[in-house]
Amino acid sequence: MKKKPLVIIGVIVAVILLIILALPLFVNANKFKPTLETQLTSALGRKVTIGDISLAKQWKQIDAPVLVIYGTSDPATSADEGQYLVDIVNSFHPGRATYAEIPGMGHDFCRYSSPADFLNRRKNAQPHPFDDDLLAIVLAWLEQHART
């Protein structure tokens, strides 16, 4: 009984870390180069040039198992973005990324009937239940990769 809160906390920490690691794939950092160069040149009083800062290249250096989870009631991202991340990781390290889709899960790991239901969650005082499918998927994935 006491293990369930620890497992939930562990899963949440793991998912947050995955989101942090995945974020660079969805943001083209090179588009900020001109602004950074201009501001740094102004602040330092000399010409500043920044090289390629494509963050997706970082995935080439990280050879670790990756689990990408998408909840179908999450309006903040899409199944295509999740699959894109898996494809990027697997292009650098074949077979290292796994995609899982959880029907009805929102961005906060709770169950919703739709993305609109997730967006309107503050208007509705009803609490939404935590999606236990997330725990099952993450624990199975961790068990699988603990053996390798």
SULQUIJO-V768751 format. One record per helix or strand. SS is the DSSP state (2 for helix, 1 for strand). FROM is the first residue (numbers start at 0). TO is the last residue. If there is no record, write none. Layout:
# SULQUIJO-V768751
SS,FROM,TO ; SS,FROM,TO
This chain:
# SULQUIJO-V768751
2,2,25 ; 2,28,43 ; 2,54,60 ; 1,65,70 ; 2,78,91 ; 1,96,101 ; 1,104,104 ; 1,109,110 ; 2,114,118 ; 1,129,129 ; 2,131,145
